[in-house]
């Protein structure tokens, strides 16, 4: 028997593939990188280990003179192309991943293709330190935990815009066509000085493709043994010489109630959802940025007793949980036509939920608006980023949480913010990142969030 552990310079590599070349013997590591190969005949072999984002590992092994178990320690090196990737999430500006003072993990579309799932929510279970958690066994809604912190401390963004929170937390990573994703950037640990209090645990930034560089057409579909159907379609349309449009559609359907454990409840929530995404990229002088994107999402999901049908919705004869969701989003970026690098970013979303839990109705509506202006300026050895932001949140539901003594009182809050970040070059091998954010919440008052990081390269080649 061969046992071992697969690691990288950053820690264990979960779900790596380990096999003996030229044989049928193979296995996958668990979430901690531990693996076991059993019933291996005596002889000499070439062991291979592979994982998305890492260079393949090869090692010759011999079992003729081995007594007991052969213990292996495998170290995978990050793929060269991944090290050269440009990331924007750590410092809110494009930077080579190796040069970023804030560690950023990058996952490409190859990661999604190698781990096919109906949504990004499920795909992230293969990322070390990131745990999608199901909070309801009946309706299967959930959130994302990073490094053990609860879901409200994880910020989910699309193209750098924080349009996912509150009611929409479970839907931020569902319905995004995989064919439109350029990469997924994950920051583990506090990033609240740039992104606010929701990023205390970390953040996930889903970056969509730049329309002019996207393929003309792409499609991906899969079916599971449980009867799940998923279809992703993407296309690029050249509207004019200076305008390209990216269009994507995602459709998922699962409508076969299954009860393997015999408790008369559905094991997996039944879902029928469609998402349409469109992104416009406009070419401008001096390569200035201008993009607009929008997404519409609709889902009908239910779980409960096996005898439940839509006719029983809202009744107490047969228990079921049914959720209708309608959501639309818009986001954009516009670089001002001035000499300095000033970038205005904005987003707005409207999320409506009509749900029943048995005979208990829950109706809710949430609207989130966000605007941000940043100034990117280099002065000597100082790489500065200054910004101001304004966040608007509206929330109303059918519970006493938004009910006043005489009339309904939806929760509305405006949060203005100011932030500054300075990356100071201390030489060719050392850089220091400092930052400070100020938020004002009329319920909590003044909020100050500092930040600091040091990057030290042992050699010029690191």
Residue pairs with C-beta under 8 A, 6 or more apart in sequence:
1 36
1 37
1 38
1 39
1 40
1 69
1 70
2 36
2 37
2 40
2 47
2 61
2 63
2 69
2 70
2 72
3 34
3 35
3 36
3 37
3 69
3 70
3 71
3 72
4 18
4 34
4 35
4 71
4 72
4 73
4 74
5 12
5 29
5 32
5 33
5 34
5 35
5 72
5 73
5 74
6 12
6 13
6 16
6 18
6 29
6 33
6 35
6 49
6 51
6 74
6 75
6 76
7 13
7 33
7 73
7 74
7 75
7 76
8 54
8 75
8 76
8 77
8 78
9 75
9 77
9 78
10 103
10 128
11 128
11 129
12 32
12 33
12 128
13 29
13 33
13 51
13 54
13 76
13 128
14 29
14 30
14 31
14 32
14 33
14 126
14 127
14 128
15 28
15 29
15 30
15 31
15 51
15 115
15 126
16 28
16 29
16 33
16 35
16 49
16 50
16 51
16 54
16 74
16 76
17 26
17 27
17 28
17 29
17 49
17 50
17 51
18 26
18 27
18 28
18 29
18 35
18 37
18 47
18 48
18 49
18 74
19 25
19 26
19 27
19 47
19 48
20 26
20 37
20 40
20 45
20 46
20 47
20 48
21 45
21 46
21 47
21 48
22 45
22 46
23 45
25 37
25 39
25 40
26 37
27 35
27 36
27 37
28 35
29 35
31 128
40 63
41 63
42 63
42 64
43 62
43 63
43 64
44 60
44 61
44 62
44 63
44 64
45 60
45 61
45 62
45 63
46 58
46 59
46 60
46 61
47 57
47 58
47 59
47 60
47 61
47 72
48 56
48 57
48 58
49 56
49 57
49 74
49 76
50 56
50 57
51 76
52 107
52 108
52 110
52 111
52 114
52 115
53 78
53 79
53 82
53 106
53 107
53 108
53 111
54 76
54 77
54 78
54 79
55 76
55 77
55 78
55 79
55 80
57 74
57 75
57 76
59 72
59 74
61 70
61 72
63 70
82 97
82 106
82 108
83 97
83 98
84 96
84 97
84 98
85 96
85 97
85 106
85 183
86 94
86 95
86 96
86 97
87 94
87 95
87 96
87 97
87 100
87 104
87 106
87 185
88 94
88 95
88 160
88 185
88 205
88 207
89 104
89 157
89 160
89 185
89 186
89 187
89 191
89 203
89 205
90 100
90 101
90 102
90 103
90 104
90 185
90 187
90 191
91 100
91 101
91 102
91 194
91 385
91 421
91 423
91 433
92 160
92 194
92 374
92 385
92 387
92 421
93 376
93 383
93 385
97 104
97 106
98 462
99 455
100 455
101 423
101 431
101 432
101 433
101 453
101 454
101 455
102 187
102 191
102 433
102 453
103 187
103 188
103 189
104 185
104 186
104 187
105 127
105 185
105 186
105 187
105 188
106 183
106 184
106 185
106 186
107 127
107 183
107 184
107 185
107 186
108 183
109 178
109 179
109 181
109 182
109 183
111 123
111 126
111 184
112 120
112 123
112 178
112 181
113 178
113 220
115 123
115 126
116 222
116 230
117 123
118 174
118 228
118 230
118 252
118 254
119 173
119 174
119 175
119 176
119 252
120 173
120 174
120 176
120 178
120 184
120 206
121 132
121 142
121 144
121 170
121 173
121 174
122 132
124 130
124 132
124 144
124 173
124 204
125 131
125 132
127 186
129 146
129 147
129 188
130 144
130 145
130 146
130 186
130 188
130 204
131 144
131 145
131 146
132 142
132 143
132 144
132 145
133 142
133 143
133 144
133 145
133 151
134 140
134 141
134 142
135 141
135 142
135 143
135 151
136 142
136 321
137 265
138 265
138 266
138 269
138 303
138 304
138 321
139 269
139 301
139 302
139 303
139 321
139 323
140 268
140 269
140 301
140 303
141 170
141 323
142 151
142 170
143 150
143 151
143 152
143 154
143 169
143 170
144 151
144 154
144 156
144 169
144 173
144 204
145 151
145 154
145 201
146 153
146 154
146 186
146 188
146 201
146 202
146 204
147 188
147 189
147 201
147 202
149 200
149 201
149 202
150 201
151 169
152 169
152 198
153 198
153 199
153 200
153 201
153 202
154 198
154 199
154 201
154 202
154 203
154 204
155 162
155 164
155 165
155 191
155 195
155 196
155 198
155 199
155 202
155 203
155 204
156 162
156 164
156 165
156 169
156 172
156 173
156 203
156 204
156 206
157 163
157 164
157 195
157 203
157 204
157 205
157 206
158 164
158 172
158 176
158 205
158 206
158 208
158 293
158 295
158 329
158 331
159 205
159 206
159 207
159 208
159 291
159 293
159 331
159 333
160 205
160 207
160 333
160 345
161 331
161 345
161 346
161 347
161 370
162 195
162 196
162 198
162 347
162 370
162 391
163 172
163 329
163 331
163 347
163 348
163 349
163 368
163 370
164 171
164 172
164 173
165 198
165 368
166 351
166 366
166 368
166 393
166 395
167 351
167 353
167 364
167 366
167 395
168 327
168 349
168 351
168 366
171 297
171 299
171 325
171 327
171 351
173 204
173 206
174 252
174 273
174 275
174 297
174 299
175 250
175 252
175 273
175 274
175 275
175 295
175 297
175 299
176 206
176 250
176 275
176 277
176 295
177 232
177 233
177 234
177 248
177 249
177 250
177 275
177 277
178 220
178 232
178 250
179 218
179 219
179 220
179 232
179 233
179 234
179 248
180 208
180 209
180 214
180 234
180 246
180 248
180 277
180 279
181 206
181 207
181 208
181 209
182 207
182 208
182 209
182 210
183 207
184 204
184 205
184 206
184 207
185 204
185 205
185 207
186 202
186 203
186 204
186 205
187 199
187 202
187 203
187 205
188 202
189 201
189 202
190 199
190 200
190 201
190 202
190 451
191 199
191 202
191 203
192 198
192 199
192 200
192 437
192 449
192 451
193 419
193 421
193 435
193 436
193 437
193 449
193 450
193 451
194 419
194 421
194 435
194 437
194 451
195 203
196 389
196 391
196 415
196 417
196 437
196 439
197 439
197 447
197 449
208 246
208 277
208 279
208 293
209 246
209 279
210 281
211 236
211 244
211 245
211 246
211 279
211 280
211 281
211 291
212 236
212 244
212 281
212 283
214 234
214 236
214 244
214 246
215 234
215 236
216 235
216 236
217 234
217 235
217 236
218 232
218 233
218 234
218 235
219 231
219 232
219 233
219 234
220 231
220 232
221 229
221 230
221 231
221 232
222 230
223 229
223 230
226 254
226 256
226 258
226 268
227 254
227 255
227 256
228 252
228 253
228 254
229 251
229 252
229 253
229 254
230 250
230 251
230 252
231 249
231 250
231 251
231 252
232 248
232 249
232 250
233 248
233 249
233 250
234 246
234 247
234 248
234 249
235 246
235 247
235 248
236 244
236 245
236 246
236 247
237 244
237 245
237 246
237 247
238 244
238 245
239 245
239 280
241 283
242 282
242 283
242 284
243 280
243 281
243 282
243 283
244 280
244 281
245 278
245 279
245 280
245 281
246 277
246 278
246 279
246 280
246 281
247 276
247 277
247 278
248 276
248 277
248 278
249 274
249 275
249 276
249 277
250 273
250 274
250 275
250 277
251 273
251 274
251 275
252 271
252 272
252 273
252 274
253 271
253 272
253 273
254 268
254 270
254 271
254 272
255 270
255 272
256 270
257 266
257 270
257 306
258 266
258 267
258 268
259 265
259 266
259 267
259 306
260 267
261 267
264 305
264 306
265 303
265 304
265 305
265 306
266 303
266 304
266 305
266 306
268 303
269 301
269 302
269 303
270 301
270 302
270 303
271 299
271 300
271 301
272 299
272 300
272 301
273 297
273 298
273 299
273 300
273 301
274 297
274 298
274 299
275 295
275 296
275 297
275 298
276 295
276 296
277 293
277 294
277 295
278 293
278 294
278 295
279 291
279 292
279 293
279 294
280 291
280 292
280 293
281 290
281 291
282 290
282 291
284 290
284 335
284 337
285 337
288 335
288 337
289 333
289 334
289 335
289 343
290 332
290 333
290 334
290 335
291 332
291 333
292 330
292 331
292 332
293 330
293 331
293 332
294 328
294 329
294 330
294 331
295 327
295 328
295 329
296 327
296 328
296 329
297 325
297 326
297 327
297 328
297 329
298 325
298 326
298 327
299 323
299 324
299 325
300 322
300 323
300 324
300 325
301 322
301 323
301 325
302 308
302 310
302 320
302 321
302 322
302 323
303 320
303 321
304 318
304 319
304 320
304 321
304 322
305 318
305 319
305 320
307 318
308 318
308 319
308 320
310 322
312 318
312 320
313 320
313 322
313 356
314 356
314 359
314 361
315 359
316 358
316 359
319 358
320 356
320 358
321 355
321 356
321 357
321 358
322 355
322 356
323 353
323 354
323 355
324 353
324 354
324 355
325 351
325 352
325 353
325 354
326 351
326 352
327 349
327 350
327 351
327 352
328 349
328 350
329 347
329 348
329 349
330 347
330 348
330 349
331 345
331 346
331 347
331 348
332 345
332 346
332 347
333 343
333 344
333 345
334 343
334 344
334 345
335 341
335 342
335 343
335 344
336 342
336 343
336 344
340 375
340 377
341 375
341 376
341 377
342 373
342 374
342 375
343 373
343 374
343 376
344 371
344 372
344 373
345 370
345 371
345 372
345 373
345 374
346 369
346 370
346 371
346 372
347 368
347 369
347 370
348 367
348 368
348 369
348 370
349 367
349 368
350 365
350 366
350 367
351 365
351 366
351 367
352 364
352 365
353 362
353 363
353 364
353 365
354 363
355 361
355 362
355 363
355 364
356 362
361 398
362 397
362 398
362 399
363 397
363 398
364 395
364 396
364 397
364 398
365 394
365 395
365 396
365 397
366 393
366 394
366 395
366 396
367 392
367 393
367 394
368 391
368 392
368 393
368 394
369 391
369 392
370 389
370 390
370 391
370 392
371 389
371 390
372 387
372 388
372 389
372 390
373 387
373 388
373 389
374 385
374 386
374 387
375 384
375 385
375 386
375 387
376 384
376 385
377 384
377 385
377 386
378 384
381 424
381 425
381 426
382 422
382 423
382 424
383 422
383 423
383 424
383 425
384 420
384 421
384 422
385 420
385 421
385 422
386 419
386 420
386 421
387 418
387 419
387 420
388 416
388 417
388 418
388 419
389 416
389 417
389 418
389 419
390 414
390 415
390 416
390 417
391 414
391 415
391 417
392 412
392 413
392 414
392 415
393 411
393 412
393 413
393 415
394 410
394 411
394 412
395 402
395 410
395 411
395 412
396 402
396 408
396 410
396 411
401 411
402 408
402 409
402 410
402 411
403 409
413 441
413 442
413 443
414 442
415 439
415 440
415 441
416 439
416 440
417 437
417 438
417 439
417 440
418 437
418 438
419 435
419 436
419 437
419 438
420 435
420 436
421 433
421 434
421 435
421 451
422 433
422 434
422 435
423 431
423 432
423 433
424 431
424 432
424 433
424 434
425 431
426 432
428 457
428 460
429 456
429 457
429 458
429 459
429 460
429 462
430 454
430 455
430 456
430 457
431 454
431 455
432 452
432 453
432 454
432 455
433 451
433 452
433 453
433 454
433 455
434 450
434 451
434 452
435 450
435 451
435 452
436 448
436 449
436 450
436 451
437 448
437 449
437 451
438 446
438 447
438 448
438 449
439 446
439 447
439 449
440 446
440 447
441 447
